[in-house]
Amino acid sequence: MLTGNAAAAWGVRLAEVDYIPVYPITPQTEIIETLAGWISNGVMDSRFVTMDSEHSMLTAAGSASATGARAFTATSSQGLLYGFEMLYAVAGWRVPLVMVNVSRGLSSPITLEPDHNDVLAARDTGFLQIHCETCQEVLDSILMAYRLAEDERVLLPIFVNLDGFYLSFTREPVAVPDVEQVRNFLPLYQPKHAFFKASQPMAQSAAVLGGSSYSYFKYQMHMASQNALAVYKEVCDEFETGFGRNYDTVEGYMLDDADYVLVMTNSFSTLGKAAVKAARERGIKAGLLRLRLLRPFPVADLKAAIGGKKAVAVIDQNISIGKGGILHSEIASCLYNEKHRPLLLSFIAGLGGKNISPDEFEFIITKMIEGEDTEDAGTAQLIYTDKEWQEMGRLKGMAGKG
Amino acid sequence: MAGNGAIKRDGGKGVKDMVMERIKSIKDIPPEENMLPGTPTCAGCGGLLALRHCMKALGRKIVIVNAAGCFTLLTIYPYTPFKNSWLYTAMACAPAGAQGIRDALDILIKKGRLDPDENLKVVVLTGDGSAYDMSLSSTSGAINRNLDFYYICYDNEAYGNTGVQWSGATPFASKTGTTPPGMLSPIGAELAKKDLFAIWNSHKPPYLATISPAHPVDLINKFKKAEQYKGPKLFIALSPCPPGWGIDPSYTVKLAKLAVDTGVWALKEAVFGNLKHTVVPKRFKPVEEYLKVQGRFAHLFKPVRQEGALNKIQEGVDEYWNRHKLLL
């Protein structure tokens, strides 16, 4: 039994990472403490450095990767934002850094529990993104992430995301693969592109002026990210061959014959699956699609999975203030030119770790059915229960704002 | 390599001999150029002259880790004036970039994945805006971790690359784009220049020195001395900036010399925190001689002479040298 954080640490250990610059932040810290313990006891041959901030941490991780070491780092929430400048920089360096983000809502107000505004803020940086539902998936995804990022056709850094508290501190049975087996899947990192050595002086990350060079390099990153879609399939197949577990870009649950589909990501998908099962028991042909790969966005797989469905409800555990759900917008743009596109509804739920109760899922599924009848998707709905509303009223009273 | 912690001992030659090969005159400065001419820096850039000498001392087996500043524009794709490697990071984090490269080189050499002959010295290069302000945290961290690296700060006493605005290195009474002398604030910059040397020296790094482009012999000898130490080797170069300071480009070296001769810029070094002055003028010239030739201090003389400000500057310099019992 391992927590999500311990599973992440095991992934890093099995990947035989050379270099781990860190900075503590809740709820990620258990990952780096676990690694520190292994390194201190000599079971991992890595160099571990506590930096002065996430900004420095990302810089050191990126520059070590640019020198040819396999690097890892991890953060959450505010830490991700503190290092944000360097996400773009490190992606532009075209280095295969693997970074875990343990999702946590963003201040203000400051909080500890998860939503995905942190990691989704990084969606335009050039980092690839894998989002996990289970502890096993966290471990496995780290191994897959190195293979994907280090592929010469990709060479972009990558996030492996897991939810703070709900997954980071939840114990689940996790199969820890044998290190030799992992070596077969993920060979020693021997990059052809590593730059910093005496016999090969080279200026990296030089300034560009005039726009055309800048555009060229940015387009290259986009094309590399697009390449990652095909490379991901190869990595996925090889992983399944080696370890017997399949992780496609998207995961369907009771999806094939479903009319009404919930779209979710990360650990709350487990709640969504239970709600789908309950709806099936009530005779509703519900299903769930979990997005696993968010960058590059698996457009074709997404279209194949939900094209022709009656209605789709995107449950965004994030909020783009003034617009609505981020994933709803992304999915809508994929479907716009489709002839048989489903009605697409938008719900915001689970912000700051707020529970999504069976009643709320039932409400969402009912809205899909009603919407299909009226052909009206409505606007983004902010999910909140009566009980939560009453409790909030009580808290406001205590705060003198009743 | 020094970078790997070992001190080179060629052919039984003692460490002391190696490090004490001090040069005596400018004739002894290595003739080889490791930085080629034709850069986009301004005419008469004092920082570039200082860097040219630093590069002679450091040799070619180095990687420069740069933070945002004037010298970021030395390397504009696809050109570079350097015969060595270069990585631009961002404004706040060049020492962190140096950490990653140093650690990676050490790891790869230790694990047998990189030939030790491929090792590099890691050299951070930033302006004062980064060094005095934005990267204080990352530099403090790097010194505290005893990172084996060089840091060269070209200090032109303002955010130069953005067109000369006030920085933590800007001296009292200097005119900049964001400290314009006016009716209500006739002095210009009202804050004192931060003492970065003291801030860095509080970490007791193995080697820390101030340097000047007008004192290349002192500069080269400081690098030679620094080479024996594993850990942070830090240099702050006061760098006259013709457009920022309001001087003719041909006057850079003279002004850099005047900064030392008036006692405004103390040439010194500290080894594990122990301070020593390396160039002490026999007779200090009045600070006014340094101020009156620069456009950035012109408002202290015209339209009315600001006696109070001028006295305060001279008193500050006198206090420094008195404190170190070097004012004769």
Interface residues (C-beta under 8 A of the other chain):
Chain A: D18 Y19 P21 D45 R47 V49 M51 D52 S53 H55 S56 M57 T59 A60 A61 G62 S63 A64 S65 A66 T67 G68 A69 A71 E85 M86 A89 Q190 F195 F196 K197 A198 S199 Q200 P201 M202 A203 Q204 S205 A206 A207 V208 L209 S213
Chain B: R60 K61 V63 V65 T72 L73 T75 I76 Y77 P78 T80 F82 K83 N84 S85 W86 L87 Y88 T89 A90 A92 C93 P95 A96 G97 A98 Q99 G100 I101 D103 A104 L105 D106 I107 L108 K111 R113 L114 D117 E118 N119 L120 S137 S138 S140 G141 R145
